[in-house]
Amino acid sequence: MIRKTQALWAAVLLAALLTLPALAADKLPCVVVLATGGTIAGAAGSDVQAAYTSGQVGVEQLLAAVPQAKKLAALRGEQISNIRSQDMNDEVWLKLARRINQLAAMPDVDGIVITHGTDTIEETAYFLNLVVKSRKPVVMTAAMRPATALSADGPLNFFNAVGVAADTRAAGRGVLVVVNDWIHGAGSLTKTSTTAVQTFLSPQSGLIGTVAYGKAEFYRGPIGRSTADSEFTLDGVTALPRVDIVMAHENMDGALIDAAAAAGAKGIVIAGVGNGNLTEAAVKALAAQASKGVVCVRASRVITGRVSRNVELDDDKLGFIAASDKSPQEARVLLRLALLKNRPLADVQRIFNEY
Ligand code: ASP
């Protein structure tokens, strides 16, 4: 009798042990959705109207609109802000970055999706790429058409972003941006069309991967230091230093460079012509600001290529930094973080080379 009972318990235990891995395999990854606004949460008066308002739909509505995503991950949402991304600001950035770092540190969170407007997604992605301290997937997504539009692109973009965030292979590739079936790296994407659904390209370094109906393919890792490998931290940071971008053009003078410094800019990024060039008058004004301690970076308004030191301008003599492969808007984000500490110019240049 005792033998029979023991055998029965042993069988029950064995069955339980055998089903454990199956149960674990069935458990969906946990993905937290942080909504910030943008056209993906936008609404128009009709489904064929060009005029619309960004940031109208809340995170719960966004989740409810794509019930299919629940098959990819256990989802929960939080509203960080509900703004048009042209209104993105430091307060939201700091709140968002801190919340991502908290969530990413939780053992039960496997990935994070951030919904955002397309106008400034490349800046927010690059900022997060520098201050998020985790290798877990952090995936941003957006839409060009409001949620109410005919053929809205938001729902599939969102579904794909959840698929990527739930995929362990997305880990360690830096902050990703998933739009229109493509997976971009935070440091490589740029918006190329004001209205087309296929607006984002990674024209210099190519895609990180592609995603079709939630299933991803990955081609490469991040370029430059990012996330867990980044030296930048927001610990104790309550404000970011002001850095302005000034665009170079024919017949440029130094007025806007001087105005930026007068407005309190600690750094100035030039969206230069060609290889980060600017007129002689503007060079003079910039060098004068550099000699007063404003950190001056030469980037380019050209979409691909690098800006290297000492090509047509003598950066060593003029006291300038060359932006390397950073666009003016990326250079601004990187410089703001670099200027959180007092550094010699050589160290600022190292940062532009390494990130
Ligand atoms: N202006 C909108 C925004 O960035 C555009 C979009 O999301 O597509 O919020």
Residues whose N, C-alpha, C, O or C-beta is under 5 A from the ligand:
A	BS01	LIG	G38 T39 I40 S54 I83 R84 S85 Q86 H116 G117 T118 D119 T120 A143 M144
